[in-house]
């Protein structure tokens, strides 16, 4: 398949382009594109920093927070928040048994509450409290430190992300700054364009960070991410500015919640749309756990369930939480060879996860949800080599362990504990691509499963 060209951007749907653009060796010839300049605030963060040396330095002090051991050590934090979600689902299930038509629930919304509560708890020792409140309204302080209410933190985040991604399509940094200023000239423009969303979500993160720095480390055995960022392994203060900490905190709260909520929603949707897959997964879980276990399934119990992992990987293949083609700029004067094509200096290149994961040269029936393909030796090597849900190489997503651990714990527990059904079997489960691929509502019916000895 030939690459697609738009102005000075080339998007490849050629498998060999993946390592040539995102692999470790590619870092010598390519850097993140000016797209990331356009979405950056005054202080860069781990996602939009372009300089390789700066990125490497940031990754050193952030990587320990996102290591698999750190995430699994914080499993009790995941469990405490998950139990609040289960308590709500139990209540819905109890009501459903007394209502002939059943009670429906937008579980995508509740996955968002869960992931925001968890990442707030992990990052700052401060859950947002959305699960307990049954909603995502929150009170924050403005730049002038006047307190006000945000009716929906999730909707605020989505509006802000939509504006940032739209602005990044403009031709220059100068244009972006000009349009940003225009968007902030009146309250009506701030609300209608999404500029207020950016400001509101920044204020959420400012309040979380300020409270954490004022309170110190949480009073529990598990350290939060901020503890590991503020001090090195020897306990020496890194001397990071508030602005630097805030820029990374915004990434935690945004990427750490949105992508996992999208992945949870997509995985559950595909399982409920494919009942044979749902039942096969339930049988695998039952065989591992034995009878009458309907509590939270531990990561240790879930991590080695092959069909569970195949279902998760397959749903992420079809619905990557970030389907946006992550852009790289060729900076080497001699250009770069990408998938056999010579690409000159100054050209922007990318691979779209959405299209490469559906490449018909790689996958049989690529548009079908088929977890069995992850057990097919003919397909498996390609699945692993060209799977870019979390990107690849030196810029691979730091938060991938959080996503996979939460997915394995939640999906296994929900499939084991409940009988779930789509409220509408013919529903069109839409995706809104705002850099993050945000799913629309996912209405389900929930019943508690009856275990028979």
C-alpha positions as CSV (number, residue, x, y, z in Angstrom):
1,X,0.0,0.0,0.0
2,X,1.4,3.4,-1.0
3,X,1.9,6.2,1.5
4,X,-0.6,9.0,1.7
5,X,0.8,12.5,1.2
6,X,-0.8,15.8,2.3
7,X,1.3,18.9,1.8
8,X,4.6,18.1,3.6
9,X,3.1,15.2,5.6
10,X,3.4,11.6,4.5
11,X,1.3,9.0,6.4
12,X,2.5,5.4,5.7
13,X,0.3,2.3,5.7
14,X,3.4,0.2,5.1
15,X,4.4,-2.2,8.0
16,X,8.2,-1.6,7.6
17,X,7.6,2.1,8.2
18,X,6.8,1.5,11.9
19,X,10.4,0.8,13.1
20,X,11.8,3.2,10.5
21,X,9.8,6.1,12.1
22,X,9.4,5.1,15.7
23,X,12.2,2.6,16.5
24,X,15.3,3.4,18.5
25,X,17.5,3.7,15.5
26,X,15.2,6.3,13.9
27,X,15.8,8.7,16.8
28,X,19.1,9.7,15.1
29,X,17.3,11.0,12.1
30,X,13.8,12.0,13.2
31,X,12.4,14.1,16.0
32,X,8.9,14.9,17.1
33,X,7.2,17.3,14.6
34,X,6.2,20.9,15.2
35,X,2.7,19.6,15.9
36,X,4.0,19.1,19.5
37,X,5.2,22.7,19.6
38,X,1.6,23.8,18.8
39,X,0.0,21.7,21.6
40,X,2.6,22.6,24.2
41,X,2.0,25.1,27.0
42,X,4.5,27.5,28.4
43,X,6.3,24.5,30.1
44,X,6.8,21.4,28.1
45,X,5.9,17.9,29.3
46,X,7.1,14.4,28.6
47,X,4.7,14.0,25.7
48,X,5.5,17.2,23.8
49,X,9.2,17.8,24.6
50,X,11.1,17.5,21.3
51,X,14.8,17.6,22.2
52,X,16.1,14.0,22.7
53,X,18.4,15.0,25.6
54,X,15.6,16.8,27.4
55,X,13.3,13.9,26.9
56,X,15.8,11.4,28.2
57,X,16.4,13.5,31.3
58,X,12.6,13.7,32.0
59,X,12.1,10.0,31.3
60,X,14.7,9.1,34.0
61,X,12.9,10.8,36.8
62,X,9.4,9.7,35.5
63,X,10.1,6.1,34.6
64,X,10.4,4.7,38.1
65,X,6.9,6.0,38.8
66,X,5.5,4.1,35.9
67,X,7.5,0.9,36.2
68,X,5.5,-2.4,36.4
69,X,6.7,-3.0,40.0
70,X,5.5,0.5,41.1
71,X,2.1,-0.1,39.5
72,X,1.7,-3.5,41.0
73,X,2.8,-2.2,44.4
74,X,-0.1,0.2,44.1
75,X,-2.6,-2.5,43.4
76,X,-4.4,-1.8,46.7
77,X,-5.1,1.7,45.4
78,X,-6.6,0.3,42.3
79,X,-8.7,-2.2,44.3
80,X,-10.1,0.4,46.7
81,X,-11.3,2.5,43.9
82,X,-12.6,-0.5,41.9
83,X,-14.6,-1.6,44.9
84,X,-16.5,1.7,44.8
85,X,-17.3,1.0,41.2
86,X,-18.5,-2.5,42.0
87,X,-20.7,-1.1,44.8
88,X,-22.4,1.1,42.3
89,X,-22.8,-1.7,39.8
90,X,-24.2,-4.0,42.5
91,X,-26.8,-1.4,43.2
92,X,-27.7,-1.1,39.5
93,X,-27.9,-4.9,39.3
94,X,-30.2,-5.2,42.3
95,X,-32.6,-2.7,40.8
96,X,-32.4,-4.5,37.4
97,X,-33.8,-7.7,38.9
98,X,-36.9,-5.7,40.1
99,X,-37.5,-3.9,36.8
100,X,-38.9,-6.0,33.9
101,X,-37.1,-4.0,31.2
102,X,-33.9,-3.8,33.2
103,X,-32.0,-0.7,34.2
104,X,-29.4,0.6,31.8
105,X,-26.1,2.3,32.7
106,X,-23.6,4.3,30.7
107,X,-20.6,2.3,31.8
108,X,-18.2,4.4,29.7
109,X,-19.0,7.3,32.0
110,X,-18.3,5.2,35.1
111,X,-15.0,4.0,33.6
112,X,-14.0,7.6,33.3
113,X,-14.9,8.2,37.0
114,X,-12.8,5.2,37.9
115,X,-9.7,6.1,35.9
116,X,-9.7,9.7,37.1
117,X,-10.1,8.6,40.7
118,X,-7.3,6.1,40.3
119,X,-4.8,8.3,38.6
120,X,-5.5,11.1,41.1
121,X,-4.9,8.6,43.9
122,X,-1.7,7.1,42.3
123,X,-0.2,10.5,41.3
124,X,-1.1,12.6,44.3
125,X,-2.6,10.3,47.0
126,X,-5.8,12.2,46.3
127,X,-8.7,10.5,44.5
128,X,-11.1,12.9,42.8
129,X,-14.1,11.4,44.6
130,X,-16.1,10.9,41.4
131,X,-17.0,7.3,42.1
132,X,-18.3,8.1,45.6
133,X,-20.2,11.1,44.3
134,X,-21.6,9.4,41.3
135,X,-20.6,12.4,39.1
136,X,-17.6,14.4,38.0
137,X,-18.5,17.9,39.1
138,X,-15.7,19.5,41.1
139,X,-14.8,22.8,42.7
140,X,-11.5,24.5,41.8
141,X,-9.9,27.8,42.2
142,X,-9.3,30.2,39.3
143,X,-6.0,31.9,38.5
144,X,-7.2,34.7,40.8
145,X,-7.9,31.9,43.4
146,X,-11.6,32.5,43.3
147,X,-13.4,29.2,43.8
148,X,-15.9,28.0,41.2
149,X,-17.6,24.8,40.1
150,X,-16.9,22.7,37.0
151,X,-20.1,20.8,36.2
152,X,-18.3,18.0,34.4
153,X,-14.5,17.4,34.6
154,X,-14.7,14.8,31.8
155,X,-16.6,17.1,29.4
156,X,-14.2,19.9,30.2
157,X,-11.2,17.8,29.4
158,X,-12.8,16.7,26.1
159,X,-13.5,20.3,25.0
160,X,-10.0,21.4,25.8
161,X,-8.4,18.5,24.0
162,X,-10.5,19.1,20.9
163,X,-9.4,22.7,20.8
164,X,-5.7,21.9,21.3
165,X,-5.7,19.2,18.5
166,X,-7.6,21.6,16.2
167,X,-5.1,24.4,16.8
168,X,-2.2,22.0,16.1
169,X,-3.4,21.7,12.5
170,X,-2.7,25.4,11.9
171,X,0.4,26.3,9.7
172,X,2.6,28.0,12.4
173,X,3.2,28.6,16.1
174,X,2.4,32.2,15.4
175,X,-1.1,31.3,14.1
176,X,-1.7,29.1,17.1
177,X,-0.9,31.8,19.5
178,X,-3.0,34.3,17.7
179,X,-6.1,32.1,17.6
180,X,-5.6,31.2,21.3
181,X,-5.7,34.8,22.1
182,X,-8.9,35.3,20.1
183,X,-10.5,32.3,21.8
184,X,-9.9,34.0,25.1
185,X,-11.2,37.4,24.3
186,X,-14.8,36.9,25.6
187,X,-16.6,34.4,27.9
188,X,-18.7,33.3,25.0
189,X,-15.7,32.5,22.8
190,X,-14.0,30.7,25.7
191,X,-17.0,28.5,26.3
192,X,-17.8,27.8,22.7
193,X,-14.3,27.1,21.4
194,X,-13.1,25.0,24.3
195,X,-10.6,27.5,25.7
196,X,-12.4,27.5,29.0
197,X,-12.0,23.7,29.0
198,X,-8.2,24.0,28.9
199,X,-8.2,26.6,31.7
200,X,-10.6,24.6,33.8
201,X,-8.7,21.3,33.5
202,X,-5.4,23.1,34.2
203,X,-7.0,24.5,37.4
204,X,-8.1,21.0,38.4
205,X,-4.5,19.9,38.1
206,X,-3.1,23.0,39.9
207,X,-5.4,22.3,42.9
208,X,-4.5,18.6,43.0
209,X,-0.7,19.4,42.9
210,X,-0.9,22.3,45.3
211,X,-2.8,20.2,47.9
212,X,-0.4,17.3,47.5
213,X,2.7,19.5,47.9
214,X,1.0,21.1,51.0
215,X,0.1,17.8,52.6
216,X,3.2,15.9,51.9
217,X,3.3,12.1,51.1
218,X,0.1,10.2,51.7
219,X,-0.2,8.3,54.9
220,X,-0.1,4.8,53.5
221,X,2.4,2.1,52.6
222,X,2.3,2.9,48.9
223,X,4.1,5.9,47.7
224,X,2.4,8.1,45.2
225,X,4.1,9.1,41.9
226,X,4.9,12.5,43.1
227,X,7.0,11.0,45.9
228,X,9.2,9.3,43.3
229,X,9.4,12.4,41.1
230,X,10.2,14.9,43.8
231,X,13.2,12.9,45.2
232,X,15.7,10.6,43.6
233,X,16.5,7.0,44.8
234,X,18.8,8.4,47.5
235,X,16.1,10.7,48.8
236,X,17.7,13.9,47.4
237,X,15.3,16.6,46.3
238,X,15.4,17.0,42.5
239,X,14.6,20.7,42.7
240,X,11.9,20.7,40.1
241,X,9.8,23.8,39.7
242,X,6.1,24.0,40.3
243,X,5.6,24.7,36.6
244,X,7.6,21.6,35.6
245,X,5.6,19.4,38.1
246,X,2.3,20.9,36.9
247,X,3.1,20.2,33.2
248,X,3.7,16.5,34.0
249,X,0.7,16.4,36.3
250,X,-1.6,17.5,33.5
251,X,-0.3,14.6,31.4
252,X,-0.9,12.1,34.3
253,X,-4.5,13.3,34.7
254,X,-5.2,13.4,31.0
255,X,-3.4,10.5,29.4
256,X,-3.6,8.4,32.6
257,X,-7.4,8.5,32.7
258,X,-8.6,9.0,29.1
259,X,-6.7,6.2,27.3
260,X,-7.5,3.6,30.0
261,X,-11.2,4.5,30.1
262,X,-11.4,4.2,26.3
263,X,-9.6,0.9,26.4
264,X,-11.9,-0.5,29.1
265,X,-15.0,0.7,27.1
266,X,-13.8,-0.8,23.8
267,X,-12.8,-4.1,25.3
268,X,-16.2,-4.5,27.1
269,X,-18.1,-3.4,24.0
270,X,-16.4,-6.1,21.8
271,X,-17.0,-8.8,24.4
272,X,-20.6,-7.9,24.8
273,X,-21.0,-7.8,21.0
274,X,-19.4,-11.2,20.6
275,X,-21.0,-13.5,23.2
276,X,-19.0,-16.5,22.2
277,X,-15.8,-14.6,23.1
278,X,-17.5,-13.4,26.4
279,X,-18.4,-17.0,27.4
280,X,-15.0,-18.4,26.4
281,X,-13.3,-15.7,28.5
282,X,-15.6,-16.4,31.5
283,X,-14.8,-20.1,31.2
284,X,-11.0,-19.4,31.3
285,X,-11.5,-17.2,34.4
286,X,-13.7,-19.8,36.1
287,X,-11.2,-22.6,35.5
288,X,-8.5,-20.5,37.0
289,X,-10.4,-19.3,40.1
290,X,-12.7,-22.2,40.9
291,X,-16.3,-21.8,42.2
292,X,-17.9,-18.9,44.0
293,X,-15.1,-16.3,43.7
294,X,-16.9,-13.0,42.7
295,X,-14.6,-10.5,44.5
296,X,-11.9,-8.4,42.8
297,X,-9.5,-10.6,40.8
298,X,-5.9,-9.9,41.6
299,X,-3.3,-8.9,39.0
300,X,-1.4,-12.1,39.9
301,X,-4.4,-14.2,39.0
302,X,-5.3,-12.3,35.9
303,X,-1.9,-11.6,34.3
304,X,-1.4,-15.2,33.0
305,X,-4.8,-15.7,31.5
306,X,-3.9,-15.9,27.8
307,X,-7.4,-15.5,26.4
308,X,-8.0,-12.4,28.6
309,X,-4.8,-10.8,27.2
310,X,-5.8,-11.7,23.7
311,X,-9.2,-10.1,24.1
312,X,-7.6,-6.9,25.4
313,X,-4.9,-6.8,22.7
314,X,-7.5,-7.4,20.0
315,X,-9.8,-4.7,21.2
316,X,-6.8,-2.2,21.4
317,X,-5.8,-3.3,17.9
318,X,-9.2,-2.3,16.5
319,X,-9.9,0.7,18.8
320,X,-6.5,2.2,19.8
321,X,-7.0,4.8,22.5
322,X,-4.8,7.1,20.5
323,X,-5.5,6.5,16.8
324,X,-3.8,9.8,15.8
325,X,-0.9,9.4,13.5
326,X,2.0,10.5,15.7
327,X,4.2,12.8,13.6
328,X,7.9,12.8,13.3
329,X,10.1,15.3,11.4
330,X,13.1,14.2,9.3
331,X,16.0,16.4,10.5
332,X,19.0,14.5,9.0
333,X,20.5,16.5,6.1
334,X,20.8,13.3,4.1
335,X,17.1,12.5,4.7
336,X,15.9,9.1,5.9
337,X,15.0,5.8,4.3
338,X,11.5,4.8,5.4
339,X,10.0,1.6,4.1
340,X,12.4,1.7,1.2
341,X,11.5,5.3,0.2
342,X,14.0,8.1,0.5
343,X,12.4,10.9,2.4
344,X,14.1,14.3,2.3
345,X,15.0,16.5,5.2
346,X,12.1,18.7,6.5
347,X,9.4,16.2,5.7
348,X,6.9,15.1,8.3
349,X,6.1,11.4,8.5
350,X,3.8,9.2,10.5
351,X,2.0,5.8,10.7
352,X,-1.7,5.7,11.8
353,X,-2.4,3.0,14.3
354,X,-6.0,2.8,13.0
355,X,-4.9,1.9,9.5
356,X,-1.7,-0.2,10.1
357,X,-3.7,-2.4,12.5
358,X,-6.1,-3.1,9.7
359,X,-3.5,-3.7,7.0
360,X,-4.8,-6.6,4.9
361,X,-1.3,-7.8,4.1
362,X,-0.7,-8.3,7.8
363,X,-4.0,-9.6,9.2
364,X,-6.7,-12.0,8.0
365,X,-10.2,-10.4,8.2
366,X,-8.6,-7.3,9.9
367,X,-11.9,-5.6,10.6
368,X,-13.2,-8.5,12.7
369,X,-12.8,-8.8,16.5
370,X,-11.0,-12.2,16.6
371,X,-8.9,-12.9,19.8
372,X,-7.9,-16.2,18.2
373,X,-5.5,-14.4,15.9
374,X,-3.2,-13.8,18.9
375,X,-2.7,-17.6,19.0
376,X,-2.0,-18.0,15.3
377,X,1.8,-18.3,14.6
378,X,1.4,-16.9,11.1
379,X,-0.1,-13.7,12.4
380,X,1.6,-13.4,15.8
381,X,4.9,-12.1,14.6
382,X,3.3,-9.3,12.6
383,X,0.9,-8.5,15.5
384,X,3.9,-8.0,17.8
385,X,6.2,-6.3,15.4
386,X,3.7,-3.7,14.0
387,X,1.4,-3.2,17.1
388,X,1.7,0.5,18.0
389,X,-1.1,1.0,20.6
390,X,1.6,2.4,22.9
391,X,3.9,3.5,20.1
392,X,7.5,2.0,20.0
393,X,11.1,2.9,20.7
394,X,12.4,5.6,23.0
395,X,9.0,7.5,22.9
396,X,6.9,4.5,23.9
397,X,4.1,5.4,26.3
398,X,5.3,5.4,29.9
399,X,1.8,4.6,31.2
400,X,1.3,1.4,29.4
401,X,1.7,-0.7,32.5
402,X,-1.0,1.2,34.3
403,X,-3.4,0.6,31.4
404,X,-2.7,-3.1,31.1
405,X,-2.8,-3.8,34.9
406,X,-6.2,-2.0,35.2
407,X,-7.6,-3.7,32.1
408,X,-6.7,-7.2,33.3
409,X,-8.1,-6.6,36.8
410,X,-11.3,-4.9,35.8
411,X,-12.3,-6.9,32.7
412,X,-11.6,-10.3,34.4
413,X,-13.6,-9.2,37.5
414,X,-16.6,-7.8,35.5
415,X,-16.8,-10.8,33.3
416,X,-16.7,-13.2,36.3
417,X,-19.1,-11.2,38.5
418,X,-21.8,-10.0,36.3
419,X,-24.1,-10.9,33.4
420,X,-23.8,-7.9,31.2
421,X,-25.6,-7.1,27.9
422,X,-25.6,-4.2,25.5
423,X,-28.8,-2.2,26.0
424,X,-29.1,-2.0,22.2
425,X,-27.5,-4.9,20.3
426,X,-27.5,-2.8,17.1
427,X,-25.8,0.2,18.7
428,X,-23.2,2.2,16.9
429,X,-20.4,2.6,19.4
430,X,-19.0,5.9,18.1
431,X,-15.5,7.3,18.6
432,X,-14.6,11.0,18.8
433,X,-11.1,11.5,17.7
434,X,-9.6,14.3,19.8
435,X,-6.0,13.1,19.8
436,X,-7.3,10.7,22.4
437,X,-10.0,8.5,20.8
438,X,-12.9,9.2,23.2
439,X,-15.7,6.7,22.9
440,X,-19.3,7.8,23.1
441,X,-21.9,6.4,25.6
442,X,-21.9,2.6,26.2
443,X,-25.3,1.7,27.7
444,X,-25.4,-1.7,29.3
445,X,-27.7,-3.9,31.4
446,X,-26.1,-5.4,34.5
447,X,-27.2,-8.4,36.5
448,X,-25.3,-10.2,39.3
449,X,-24.3,-13.6,38.3
450,X,-25.7,-16.5,40.3
451,X,-23.0,-19.1,41.0
452,X,-24.1,-22.8,41.2
453,X,-22.0,-25.3,43.1
